[in-house]
Amino acid sequence: MAERPAFLNKAYSAYYHRGLPPADDELTRVGPGTPCGEYLRRFWQPIVVSDVLGDVPKRLKILGEDLVAFRDGSGEIGLLELHCPHRGTSLEFGLIESKGLRCCYHGWLFGCNGAILETPGEPADSTLKDKLFHGAYPVREHAGLVFAYMGPPDKQPPFPKLDTLTLPGYQMIPRPPSVWECNWMQVKENAMDPAHLQFLHTLPGSEGFVDDFKTQPEWDWMETPVGMVYIDTRRRQDDLIWLRIADFIPPNIHQFPAGDEVPVARNSINRPQATFWAVPLDDENTMQIGYWRAPEGKAVRDDVGFGQDGSRSYDERQRVPGDYDAQVSIHNGMARHGLEHLATTDRGIIMMRNMIRRAIRANGAGEELDSPLLRDGEVIATYGQDRVVSGIAPAATHQADRQLIREIARNAVSETVAGGFPGG
């Protein structure tokens, strides 16, 4: 449990609130050997956009580990520990060859699997290269992103077959990665926080969300076979109900529908516009990376989105802050849960934290993780969507109508879980 400073119930009482409680290490620390880090390593993680792997190696930091990625002359991709096992030179200065990566210092050549192929300068009968391997991780390239598995070799799962990664009738492209200078949890928690949509994303000057988001919605959360969803539901016009449903897929994936289309103009179920991973680079930096998609015939966005990085001037960001500013600024980049005062709108945050904490502890205890992402089998159904339900007259009272809206939304999720999407 988070340690808490005094609960302030009087004006001008900051003097009694100066202590800084510790971070929640179980959820936030991601380096090798940490409970959360070992849990995250059980899953394939996107690490880089394919297109950046050119004629020089790419230095990376993922989950607190210094690494180097490259594509050799044969087209094979390697992900190696950064420092050469000979004398420690950084392989970011290595030379890409037809097969593997050669250290610039003494010419040792490494295959994509970590095999040492050549050790120039050693005697011809030396067997050093036949005995020693350099640290390497398996990789998989999919739709413009390179994914890595950094967990125990004997527990390597199949590459996850999320239904949204191959949606019929949709185009999909990589989202340009952006680095946020904060811990991964406070980035990912935003995925189950629909309440911020109504305020942060409707501030004057903000972009990307239609005015319909200013209408007070009904919020709810449900667990699903693949994780959980938030449900953001609004009545639009007399007989229309707008459902906006976003996925959280543990450990660090979220999917959400578009926010820039007028809901009353929609006549079909729309699947998520985005599938994003929040990949911890270390405890204090997180990479947002993933995919944008759109129905065929519509343009697919190819930017990071308004307010989703620190590229605007500080003055602009103060006047019209975005997700980046709100999340990176939480307790200077490392959330202190002991300073929070959670409210009813934070139910999804509480559910998410508990879900991740249970999985971290199960992994630490050597238990089998109950995640579809770790199973070898059929395509994994997800539930993020956007739809308008018509013909629903308002109930007799405001409170009864809120309950009606909530029931329709929960039924839509339950029906999708039970039977999938129409035509799917």
LINSULDA-V807545 format. One record per residue. SS is DSSP state (helix for helix, strand for strand, loop for the rest). OMEGA is omega in radians with two decimals (NA if undefined). Layout:
[[SS:OMEGA] [SS:OMEGA]]
//
This chain:
[[loop:3.13] [loop:3.04] [loop:-3.04] [loop:2.97] [loop:-3.09] [loop:3.02] [loop:-3.04] [loop:3.13] [loop:3.10] [loop:3.10] [loop:3.08] [loop:-3.07] [loop:-3.11] [helix:3.13] [helix:-3.07] [helix:-3.01] [helix:-3.00] [loop:-3.12] [loop:3.10] [loop:3.12] [loop:-3.13] [loop:3.02] [loop:3.09] [loop:-3.01] [helix:-3.10] [helix:-3.10] [helix:-2.94] [helix:-3.07] [loop:-2.96] [loop:-3.11] [loop:3.11] [loop:3.09] [loop:3.09] [loop:-3.12] [helix:-3.14] [helix:3.13] [helix:3.13] [helix:3.08] [helix:-3.13] [helix:-3.12] [loop:3.11] [loop:-3.03] [loop:3.00] [loop:-3.14] [strand:3.03] [strand:-3.04] [strand:-3.08] [strand:3.02] [strand:-3.06] [helix:-3.01] [helix:-3.10] [helix:3.12] [loop:-3.09] [loop:-3.04] [loop:3.02] [loop:3.13] [loop:3.13] [strand:3.09] [strand:-3.12] [strand:2.87] [strand:-3.13] [strand:3.11] [loop:3.08] [loop:-3.12] [strand:3.08] [strand:-3.00] [strand:3.03] [strand:3.11] [strand:3.14] [strand:3.00] [strand:-3.08] [loop:-3.05] [loop:3.12] [loop:-3.10] [loop:-3.14] [loop:-3.14] [strand:3.08] [strand:3.03] [strand:-3.01] [strand:2.94] [strand:-2.96] [loop:-2.95] [strand:3.13] [loop:-3.11] [loop:-3.14] [loop:-3.11] [loop:3.02] [loop:3.10] [loop:3.12] [strand:-3.14] [helix:2.99] [helix:3.09] [helix:-3.13] [loop:-3.12] [strand:3.13] [strand:-3.11] [loop:-3.11] [loop:3.05] [loop:3.02] [loop:-3.07] [strand:-3.09] [strand:3.10] [loop:-3.09] [loop:-2.96] [loop:-3.12] [loop:2.96] [loop:3.08] [loop:-3.08] [strand:-3.07] [strand:3.03] [loop:-3.12] [loop:3.11] [loop:3.14] [loop:3.10] [strand:3.06] [strand:-3.02] [strand:-3.13] [strand:3.02] [loop:-3.12] [loop:-3.14] [loop:3.09] [loop:3.10] [loop:-3.10] [loop:-3.11] [loop:3.13] [loop:3.11] [loop:-3.10] [helix:-3.09] [helix:3.14] [helix:-3.11] [helix:-2.95] [loop:2.99] [strand:2.97] [loop:-3.11] [loop:3.13] [strand:3.08] [loop:3.07] [strand:3.13] [strand:3.10] [strand:3.12] [strand:3.13] [strand:2.99] [loop:3.03] [loop:3.05] [strand:3.04] [strand:3.14] [strand:3.10] [strand:2.97] [strand:-3.02] [loop:-3.11] [loop:-3.13] [loop:-3.09] [helix:-3.09] [helix:3.12] [helix:-3.11] [loop:-3.14] [loop:3.00] [loop:3.05] [loop:-3.02] [loop:-3.14] [loop:3.06] [strand:-3.11] [helix:-3.08] [helix:3.12] [helix:3.12] [helix:-3.06] [loop:3.05] [loop:3.09] [loop:-3.14] [strand:2.97] [strand:-3.12] [strand:3.09] [strand:3.11] [strand:3.00] [strand:3.08] [strand:-3.11] [strand:3.01] [strand:-3.13] [strand:3.10] [strand:-3.03] [loop:3.13] [loop:-3.13] [loop:-3.04] [helix:-3.04] [helix:-3.11] [helix:2.99] [helix:-3.04] [helix:3.12] [helix:3.12] [helix:-3.11] [helix:3.14] [helix:-3.12] [loop:-3.12] [loop:-3.09] [helix:-3.11] [helix:-3.14] [helix:-3.04] [helix:-3.12] [helix:-3.03] [helix:-3.03] [helix:3.04] [helix:3.07] [loop:3.10] [loop:-3.12] [loop:3.10] [loop:-3.08] [loop:2.99] [loop:-3.12] [loop:-3.10] [loop:-3.08] [helix:3.12] [helix:-3.13] [helix:3.12] [helix:3.13] [loop:-3.14] [loop:-3.13] [loop:2.92] [strand:-3.10] [strand:3.08] [strand:-3.14] [strand:3.12] [strand:2.97] [strand:3.12] [strand:3.12] [loop:-3.11] [loop:3.14] [strand:3.11] [strand:3.07] [strand:2.81] [strand:3.14] [strand:-3.11] [strand:-2.94] [strand:3.14] [strand:2.97] [strand:3.11] [strand:-3.00] [loop:-2.97] [loop:-3.00] [loop:-3.13] [strand:3.06] [strand:-3.10] [strand:3.13] [strand:3.07] [strand:-2.98] [strand:-3.11] [strand:3.14] [strand:2.73] [strand:-3.11] [strand:-3.11] [loop:0.18] [loop:-2.94] [loop:3.11] [strand:2.90] [strand:-3.12] [strand:-3.14] [strand:3.12] [loop:-3.12] [loop:3.12] [loop:-3.01] [loop:3.10] [loop:-3.14] [loop:-3.01] [helix:-3.06] [helix:3.14] [helix:-3.04] [loop:-3.13] [loop:3.13] [loop:3.05] [loop:3.12] [strand:3.06] [strand:-3.00] [loop:3.03] [loop:-3.00] [strand:2.92] [strand:-3.05] [strand:2.95] [strand:2.94] [strand:-3.03] [strand:3.11] [strand:2.99] [loop:3.01] [loop:-3.09] [loop:-3.01] [loop:-3.11] [loop:-3.07] [strand:3.10] [strand:2.97] [strand:-3.07] [strand:3.13] [strand:-3.03] [strand:2.85] [strand:3.05] [strand:3.09] [strand:3.06] [strand:3.10] [loop:-3.09] [loop:3.08] [loop:3.13] [loop:3.06] [loop:3.13] [loop:-3.07] [loop:3.12] [loop:3.10] [loop:-3.13] [loop:-3.12] [loop:3.06] [loop:-3.08] [loop:3.00] [loop:-3.09] [loop:-3.03] [loop:3.10] [loop:3.12] [loop:3.13] [helix:3.13] [helix:3.11] [helix:-3.10] [helix:3.06] [helix:-3.07] [helix:3.11] [loop:-3.11] [loop:3.09] [loop:-3.13] [helix:-3.12] [helix:-3.08] [helix:-3.12] [helix:-3.03] [helix:-3.14] [helix:-3.08] [loop:3.13] [helix:3.08] [helix:3.07] [helix:3.02] [helix:3.12] [loop:-3.06] [loop:3.04] [loop:-3.04] [helix:3.10] [helix:3.09] [helix:-3.09] [loop:2.98] [loop:-3.02] [loop:-3.09] [loop:-3.08] [helix:3.13] [helix:-3.10] [helix:-3.10] [helix:3.12] [helix:3.09] [helix:-3.14] [helix:3.12] [helix:-3.12] [helix:-3.14] [helix:-3.14] [helix:3.13] [helix:-3.14] [helix:-3.12] [helix:3.11] [helix:-3.13] [helix:3.09] [helix:-3.11] [helix:3.09] [helix:3.12] [helix:3.13] [helix:3.14] [loop:3.14] [loop:-3.14] [loop:3.07] [loop:-3.14] [loop:-3.11] [loop:-3.13] [loop:3.07] [helix:-3.13] [helix:-3.10] [helix:-3.09] [loop:3.09] [loop:-3.11] [loop:-3.04] [loop:3.07] [loop:-3.07] [strand:3.13] [loop:3.01] [loop:-2.87] [loop:3.10] [loop:-3.06] [strand:3.09] [strand:-3.14] [strand:3.03] [strand:3.10] [strand:-3.09] [loop:3.07] [loop:-3.13] [loop:-3.13] [loop:3.11] [loop:3.05] [loop:-3.00] [loop:-3.12] [loop:3.13] [helix:-3.12] [helix:3.12] [helix:3.13] [helix:3.08] [helix:3.12] [helix:3.11] [helix:3.13] [helix:-3.12] [helix:-3.12] [helix:3.12] [helix:-3.13] [helix:3.14] [helix:3.11] [helix:3.13] [helix:3.11] [helix:-3.12] [helix:3.14] [helix:3.11] [helix:3.09] [helix:-3.08] [helix:-3.00] [helix:-3.13] [loop:-3.14] [loop:3.09] [loop:-3.13] [loop:-3.08] [loop:NA]]
//
